[in-house]
């Protein structure tokens, strides 16, 4: 397939009018939408910005390649655009972008399409080719230039393959055997003993993965250094490195913004960098890898042998703590949702049939304190520990969490035990590093579990459990004895936090706090769950109301997406509002925060209690004041919807 089969002329913009990054993205998306290549501009824009949040697609050298792979795309398409003045796209070299390629790939994009996009990415490493693109004036000239360049590249590749085959045949003939096939091509100087291996990967696996591969190969050839590059793209891992190649390499380059297989590099000097460094700092990376100027990688025995692509040392303390905490919360949530819904149903049955009903008792057992809810804090603690210390930390973390449950140290004690277990295992690795290699196999199956459990258990028993048990008891008593005014203020705060980032750190912090009080009080105090649930239901409902009653302020696609937010809001799925918040953060977030805070505050003013941690309207009947709970949510949603509808600007009409 030719690149120009995807880069159709009718979508090209030869004189981009945008002056900012946001305007450029909007103009490129409008071209896709007008040509019918996408079916949901709102979702597509959300996915574009999600990719930008990983790292800027302004790759430098005057080029920007915003891209997304999503169900919002009808047909694989590349929009070419050129800006004569250039604009700030937050490029990696801080230079303005002049050439733009917006790549739209459907979720089910075939291998042929993905290979074509990879070929496009590789062409953009050539600075002479970019200069030629800058001198084009018409879409026809752009197409002709790409066709000629792709044909030239195909001829060169064919010549290489022919020479390689002839060389292999000659070697086989001299050795009296059939030619051997290698899994990948080593690029560089065959007479050089300098050999490095590399892995490139980006979140979508469409553009940066292959640009980094080509940049590393090109630079290695210039430097006379042999290199083998494995790509982790949309088609999965290709040209996978062999164990022999890894063993022979003087160093390893991992230029990746997503997880790649790391355990195989144990004991090798490994440079872990963003994929953008593979594109723009290829010479530096290759030189350091050849000289062994990199930390020795030690596999930590994780569950899948994978590590983050970016170096963990570059992560701030706050980001690391948040990452570890979110790992615990994400694994805990299925227990919260599953157990919570069954508990909610059991409470409903209790109201109708009494506490002696067998179905009530069954659901209480499955979902309650001896079932799913019994695992909340152990699972939270265990997976926090695993995020820090990998698999050896899981068991000590879970036991520490269970001890917190049994001693009334509860949620706070479980958090402390999880972080303690993770860092205890890291400490044990360092402490036991000097032991003979003959007993390395005993470390993960004997030494780490026994010593880790003993240390975590002892500290939990003598320190955490007494301290957090007393603190937890005081906290529950204090919250239970709050005056109306203080309770309303806390309800305002919790409700508003649910809308600040809609599923991000603030949202999770408020929800986790409410869960902690909920479990610590024996699943009877749902006052703060009422505030959190009401606050979380408001944003999608507000979007739905605004797009229904202020239709002129929204595009047709936004109005269609807005309808789904009625269901999402009623179901307590705050994330339904994220695409709208991404498109217009100031107005959407501000409006939603105000309405969510009002709803949260009203639940406390009216002393509403919701004895279920999830479910939205489907568990509203369990509230002690069900109608008032629904009224609080409705008032918050209407306030947010009105503010957004009146404040929001009408969409621009693309001519």
GULUMVEX-972366 format. One record per residue (C-alpha): x, y, z. Coordinates in steps of 0.05 Angstrom, whole numbers, plus 5000, padded with zeros to 4 digits. Example, Ala and Ser with C-alpha at 12.3 -4.5 7.8 and 13.67 -1.06 7.14 Angstrom:
<recs>
524649105156 527349795143 
</recs>
This chain:
<recs>
500050005000 502550704983 502851245036 498551684990 492951174996 492151415067 494352135056 488652335011 489053014977 482153254997 484153275070 490753655060 491454355088 496854735049 496155375090 494455225162 491255835195 492255615267 496956005312 496855545373 497354805385 490054745406 487755115344 492154675300 489154045329 482054315320 483454505247 486453825231 480653455264 475653895226 478853665161 478052935181 470853055203 468853435140 471552875096 467652345135 473951985157 471952005231 465051905264 466052215333 470452845334 469552925409 472252225424 477752295372 479952955403 479952635472 484552085447 489152585413 489952965478 490852325517 496752165472 499452875480 499252785555 504152205548 509252645513 508853175460 508152925388 511953545366 518053125351 522553705331 525653895266 519354285249 514853675250 508853495292 505252825288 498952825332 495752135327 490551685357 487950975349 480550955366 473650705346 472051425327 475851315261 472151045201 478150955154 485651005166 487751705146 493652175150 492152915145 498053315117 498354055135 503454605127 504155245166 508355785133 509456185197 509955585242 507055525312 508955285381 507054555387 511054425451 516254085408 521953695438 527054185410 522854795429 522655005356 516255195319 512654655279 511454775204 509554075178 503853685209 501452975201 495152795239 494552035239 487651725250 487750975258 481550555273 481850045329 481849475280 487049765233 490049205191 497349035187 498049335118 495550015143 500049995204 506149815162 504550395116 504150875175 510850605199 513850745130 511251455134 514451555202 521251305176 521151795118 520652385166 527552255194 530452525128 531653275135 532453365060 525653055048 522553535099 525654125063 522553874998 515753825032 516354545056 517154774983 510754444958 504854874940 499354384921 496553724947 498553404881 505853604892 505653294962 502852644936 507952604879 513652734928 511452174975 510351684917 517351814890 520551764959 516951114975 518950814908 526151014920 526050704990 523050054962 528550004909 533950104962 530849575007 530349084949 537749204933 539649075006 535548435009 538748194944 545748334969 544248005035 541447385001 547547334955 552247395014 548446875054 548346404994 555846484984 557246355057 552745745056 556145484994 563045555025 560545215089 556944675050 550244805083 543745175072 543545915088 541246085158 535646575170 536647095225 530747385262 532848095248 537748535211 543948795245 545549495218 552449805220 559649615204 560648865197 568048945215 566449305280 566248935347 561849475377 554849195382 548749465419 541449265420 535349715428 527849685439 523250245417 515950335437 510750885444 503650845474 500050785407 505650425369 504250805305 509351345294 514751475346 516450735353 518850685281 521851385278 526251205338 528150545305 530250885241 533951445276 537950945318 539650515257 541651125215 546051415269 549350735285 551150655211 554251355211 558251175274 560550495247 557050135304 552849505297 545749545325 539549105327 532949455342 526549115366 520049505356 513949455401 508749755354 501349665340 502748985309 506348755372 513748625381 517648545316 524948365303 525048095374 532048085404 534947385415 538347165479 544947105441 544447815415 542948095484 548747705514 553647965460 551348695465 555749195502 549549575524 542049615516 537750215496 530450215517 527150815484 520050715505 513951065535 510350425553 511949755586 516749295549 519748615569 525548785615 527348155654 531547895594 536448485605 538348275675 545648425688 546548865626 547949615624 541149895605 539350605585 531850725598 529551355562 523251645531 522051445459 523252175438 530552105460 531151535411 529252015356 532952645377 538652385420 540451755382 547951895379 548352025454 544651385470 548850955423 555351235449 553451115522 550950405506 557450225471 561550495529 557250135580 555650815610 548950595639 546250295704 546549545709 539349295705 537048805757 530548435746 526148485808 522047865794 515548235776 509447855755 510547985682 517848185678 516048875652 518149565675 516150255657 519450515594 521651165626 526851115680 523851065748 529251515774 526252085735 519552015770 518252515826 516852265897 509652505892 508552155825 511551505852 507151505913 501051655870 502851105821 503550595878 497150815912 493250785847 495750075835 492649875902 486150245890 485249975819 485849265844 481249415903 475649715862 472849055835 471848835907 468649505923 463849485864 462148745866 461448705941 458149385946 452649235896 451148565929 450848915996 446249435968 441548895942 441848546009 439749186045 433849255998 431748536012 432448666086 427649246082 422648816043 423348136077 427148236141 434048036165 432247296172 431147226098 436046696069 437647116008 439347716052 444047296093 447246986031 448647665999 451147946065 456047366070 458547425998 459048185996 460048386068 465248326123 466747596112 466347636036 468648145985 469148726034 473748316079 478948356023 478749106011 484449326055 488748696046 488248765970 489649515974 495849406017 498248805978 498149145910 501149795937 506849355962 507348985896 507749645857 513849825900 517349165911 514348715857 511648015870 515747855933 512348445968 505248215953 504447716009 507448136066 503248726043 496748326042 498148026111 499748716138 493048956110 489348376141 492548526208 490149236201 483048986190 483248516250 486249036297 481649606277 487549996247 483249966184 484450356121 490150786148 493750196178 492949816112 495950396073 501950426120 502849666116 502749676040 508150206033 512249886089 512049196056 514349475989 520249836017 522149266064 522948806004 527149325968 531449386030 532148626035 534448595962 540049085978 541748756044 542148056014 545648255950 552448015976 550247305989 553246745946 550046675877 548745945892 542946135937 539946665891 534246185877 532346165951 531446915957 524546975924 521646325951 524546326022 528546936045 524147506019 517447186042 519846976111 523947586129 519048066095 513147766132 516747776199 518948506193 512248766166 508348346215 512448566275 512049306258 504649256243 503348896309 507449346354 507050016318 501950096263 496049726294 496050086361 497350776331 492550736272 487450346312 486950926362 487151436306 481851076267 477251026327 478151766341 476851946267 470351546263 467951846329 469952546307 466352486241 460252196275 460052786323 461153336272 456353906278 451854066219 456154656196 462654256196 459353666163 456754106107 463654406095 466753706090 461053496044 462454106000 469853915997 468753185981 463453325929 467753845895 473853395894 469952885853 469753385796 476653685798 479753145755 474152645743 477551995759 484452285774 488152385840 483152865873 477252435853 480551805878 482852135943 475652345960 472851665942 478251295980 477151716042 469651556040 471150816030 475950836089 470651126136 465450666107 469350026121 472050286188 465150416214 462749706200 459349896135 454050286172 456251006163 454751206091 454451956103 460952106066 459251596012 452952006000 457052635990 462052295944 456851925903 452652555893 458752955874 461052425824 454152375791 453653115776 458853225720 455952745667 448852945685 450753685678 453853545609 447553175588 442953745611 447154295580 447653935513 440153815514 437754515533 443254935502 443854575436 446855155398 452955135444 454754425423 456354075357 451853525332 456852995354 457453315423 449853295430 449752555413 455352415463 451652845514 445652375513 449951795537 451852205598 444852135626 446051395635 453251485658 451352015709 445651615738 450451025743 455751425782 460851405725 464052085729 468951945672 463352055621 464752805625 472152745609 471752855533 467953515545 472753725600 478753585554 475654015499 473954605544 477154505612 476155185644 468655235633 466854495642 471054365704 469155015738 461754895725 462054175749 466054315811 460954825834 454954365823 458553755854 460454155916 453254385925 450653675918 455753405968 454153956018 446653846012 447453106029 450453306096 445653876108 439953376101 443752816140 443352326082 446451646090 447851166031 450050486055 453250265989 459850475957 457550465885 451350435841 448651145835 441151175825 440750415829 442450425903 438851075919 432950695948 437650456004 438951166028 435451376093 432651976054 432451715983 428452285953 432852805986 439052455958 436152485888 434153205899 441253385920 444053065857 438753415814 440154095844 447654015834 446753775762 442054345744 446754875774 452654595735 448654515672 446055225674 452955525688 456055115631 450355255582 450556005594 458156055597 460155605540 461655915472 458155675409 462555215366 466255525308 463555385239 468955085195 468555345125 
</recs>
